[in-house]
């Protein structure tokens, strides 16, 4: 577990720290449960259509014949929660890392809630500039990868 300070010594009021940690944990668990109920689409995209959310298929492949920048993110996340890490990275590297980061945030939030530690202390220490640049680079690189490996719908 990453070292953090007691919630009472955190950078925000303890009630706000707890609320943010509980919300993060609840959203994370909800996403994990939702993705566990879905089956990853073997094409590597449009898994979100099969989820019980009523989301229509992505229009980019149909309209332009190319994947959108986040094409395959839901499929990769679904593969991650089903334990198929290698397949998740094959489908969409950005989506796989995003799913792993979401799971880590969920676990850390639950651990902080259980141990009385400050979640916001950890959030305040994140290197936002580096994360943003790395995330944008990974997103663009993953989009290029997806573009090169994409099989458009019939």
C-alpha positions as CSV (number, residue, x, y, z in Angstrom):
1,X,0.0,0.0,0.0
2,X,1.2,3.5,-0.8
3,X,2.1,5.5,2.3
4,X,-0.5,8.1,3.1
5,X,-1.4,10.3,6.1
6,X,-4.3,9.9,8.5
7,X,-7.6,11.3,7.1
8,X,-7.7,14.0,9.8
9,X,-4.3,15.4,8.6
10,X,-5.3,15.4,4.9
11,X,-5.4,18.4,2.6
12,X,-9.3,18.6,2.7
13,X,-11.9,18.2,5.4
14,X,-12.2,14.6,6.6
15,X,-15.9,14.3,5.5
16,X,-15.0,15.5,2.0
17,X,-12.0,13.0,1.8
18,X,-14.3,10.2,2.9
19,X,-17.0,11.3,0.4
20,X,-14.5,11.4,-2.5
21,X,-13.1,8.0,-1.5
22,X,-16.5,6.4,-1.2
23,X,-17.7,7.8,-4.5
24,X,-14.6,6.6,-6.2
25,X,-14.9,3.1,-4.7
26,X,-18.7,2.9,-5.6
27,X,-18.1,4.1,-9.2
28,X,-15.2,1.7,-9.6
29,X,-17.1,-1.3,-8.2
30,X,-20.1,-0.4,-10.4
31,X,-18.0,-0.3,-13.5
32,X,-16.2,-3.6,-12.6
33,X,-19.6,-5.3,-12.1
34,X,-21.0,-3.9,-15.3
35,X,-17.9,-5.0,-17.3
36,X,-18.0,-8.4,-15.7
37,X,-21.6,-8.9,-17.0
38,X,-20.5,-8.1,-20.5
39,X,-18.8,-10.2,-23.1
40,X,-15.9,-8.6,-25.0
41,X,-16.7,-8.2,-28.7
42,X,-14.3,-10.4,-30.7
43,X,-13.9,-7.6,-33.3
44,X,-12.1,-5.5,-30.6
45,X,-14.7,-2.7,-30.5
46,X,-18.4,-2.0,-29.9
47,X,-18.5,-4.0,-26.6
48,X,-20.4,-1.0,-25.2
49,X,-23.4,-1.8,-27.5
50,X,-23.8,-5.2,-25.7
51,X,-23.7,-3.6,-22.2
52,X,-27.1,-2.9,-20.6
53,X,-26.8,0.8,-21.2
54,X,-28.5,1.2,-24.6
55,X,-25.5,2.9,-26.1
56,X,-25.6,2.8,-30.0
57,X,-22.7,1.6,-32.1
58,X,-19.9,4.1,-32.7
59,X,-20.5,6.1,-35.9
60,X,-16.9,6.6,-36.9
61,X,-16.3,3.2,-38.4
62,X,-19.6,3.3,-40.2
63,X,-19.2,6.8,-41.5
64,X,-15.4,7.1,-42.1
65,X,-14.2,3.5,-42.2
66,X,-11.6,4.2,-39.4
67,X,-11.7,3.8,-35.7
68,X,-12.4,6.7,-33.3
69,X,-9.6,7.8,-30.9
70,X,-11.2,5.6,-28.1
71,X,-12.1,2.7,-30.3
72,X,-11.8,-0.5,-28.3
73,X,-11.4,1.1,-24.8
74,X,-14.6,-0.6,-23.5
75,X,-13.6,-3.9,-25.0
76,X,-10.1,-3.6,-23.5
77,X,-11.5,-2.8,-20.1
78,X,-13.9,-5.7,-20.3
79,X,-10.9,-8.0,-21.1
80,X,-9.0,-6.6,-18.1
81,X,-11.8,-7.4,-15.6
82,X,-12.2,-10.8,-17.1
83,X,-8.5,-11.4,-16.5
84,X,-7.3,-11.4,-20.1
85,X,-4.6,-8.8,-19.7
86,X,-2.6,-9.7,-22.8
87,X,-5.7,-9.6,-25.0
88,X,-6.7,-6.3,-23.4
89,X,-3.4,-4.7,-24.6
90,X,-3.8,-6.3,-28.0
91,X,-7.2,-4.8,-28.4
92,X,-6.4,-1.2,-27.1
93,X,-3.3,-0.4,-25.0
94,X,-4.8,2.9,-23.7
95,X,-8.0,1.2,-22.6
96,X,-6.1,-1.6,-20.9
97,X,-4.0,0.9,-18.8
98,X,-7.1,3.0,-18.1
99,X,-8.9,0.0,-16.8
100,X,-6.0,-1.0,-14.6
101,X,-5.7,2.5,-13.3
102,X,-9.4,2.5,-12.5
103,X,-9.1,-0.8,-10.6
104,X,-6.1,0.6,-8.7
105,X,-8.0,3.7,-7.8
106,X,-10.9,1.6,-6.6
107,X,-8.7,-0.7,-4.4
108,X,-6.7,2.3,-3.0
109,X,-10.0,4.2,-2.2
110,X,-11.4,1.1,-0.4
111,X,-8.1,0.6,1.5
112,X,-8.0,4.2,2.6
113,X,-11.6,4.1,3.7
114,X,-10.9,0.9,5.7
115,X,-7.7,2.2,7.2
116,X,-8.7,5.7,8.0
117,X,-6.1,7.2,5.6
118,X,-6.4,10.2,3.4
119,X,-7.3,9.5,-0.2
120,X,-6.9,13.1,-1.2
121,X,-3.3,13.1,0.1
122,X,-2.5,10.6,-2.6
123,X,-4.4,12.5,-5.2
124,X,-2.6,15.8,-4.3
125,X,0.7,14.1,-4.8
126,X,0.0,12.9,-8.4
127,X,2.3,14.4,-11.1
128,X,-0.6,15.8,-13.2
129,X,1.5,17.3,-16.0
130,X,3.4,14.1,-16.6
131,X,0.3,12.0,-16.4
132,X,-1.5,14.2,-18.9
133,X,1.4,14.1,-21.4
134,X,1.9,10.4,-21.0
135,X,-1.9,9.8,-21.3
136,X,-2.2,11.9,-24.5
137,X,0.8,10.2,-26.0
138,X,-0.6,6.8,-25.1
139,X,-4.0,7.7,-26.5
140,X,-2.6,8.9,-29.8
141,X,-0.2,5.9,-30.0
142,X,-3.1,3.6,-29.3
143,X,-5.3,5.3,-31.9
144,X,-2.5,4.8,-34.5
145,X,-2.1,1.2,-33.5
146,X,-5.9,0.6,-33.7
147,X,-6.0,2.4,-37.1
148,X,-3.3,0.0,-38.4
149,X,-4.9,-3.1,-37.1
150,X,-8.6,-2.1,-37.6
151,X,-11.0,-4.2,-39.6
152,X,-13.9,-2.0,-40.6
153,X,-17.5,-3.3,-40.2
154,X,-19.0,-4.9,-43.3
